[in-house]
Amino acid sequence: MQRSNLITAAGAVRLRNELAYLWKTLRPEVTRAINAAAAEGDRSENAEYIYRKKQLREIDRRVRYLQKRTAEIRVIEHTPHEKDKIFFGAQVTLEDEQGNKVTYRLVGSDEFDHKPHYISIDSPMARALLKKQIDDEVQLKLPDGQKLFWIISIDYPSPHED
């Protein structure tokens, strides 16, 4: 399944800040540490040198990913016209048959692990919720089996909120 390029404004800021930190702060620090460790002599048995080179490769891998990803994301900075239906960015409260309530926010695939109860717009649960309205029934497949929910509220926080 291909993931969407949608992201909230707050999520986009977080990705861009991470990229700036890695490129402008952390990478130069690690590069200086590599140079200092290399100056100590034999690199083949220099644990600090080996560790820092590995760290630099990981930073560079993440930087490449973030550069590519930030170039292709589509920042959603507005709420939909039909606020009574579930779309990207919605905060949805569901109630199960036992009266238990749970709230989810539908966000981009790059930000769903940022906060508890954020779910990716690409997830099966989010896809089942899309375009539903208050009082609609939704049958969701959960790790412990199928479960029936009712949509009891739909809210659209500011796109810049986190």
Salt bridges, closest charged atoms under 4 A:
GLU18 OE2 - ARG62 NE 2.81
GLU48 OE2 - ARG52 NE 2.84
GLU58 OE2 - LYS54 NZ 2.81
ASP60 OD1 - ARG27 NE 2.58
GLU72 OE2 - ARG69 NH1 3.11
GLU77 OE1 - HIS160 NE2 3.67
GLU82 OE1 - LYS85 NZ 3.45
ASP96 OD2 - LYS147 NZ 3.18
ASP110 OD1 - ARG3 NH1 3.61
ASP110 OD2 - ARG69 NE 2.54
GLU111 OE1 - ARG14 NH2 3.63
ASP122 OD1 - ARG127 NH2 3.51
ASP162 OD2 - ARG14 NH1 2.78
ASP162 OD2 - HIS114 NE2 2.84
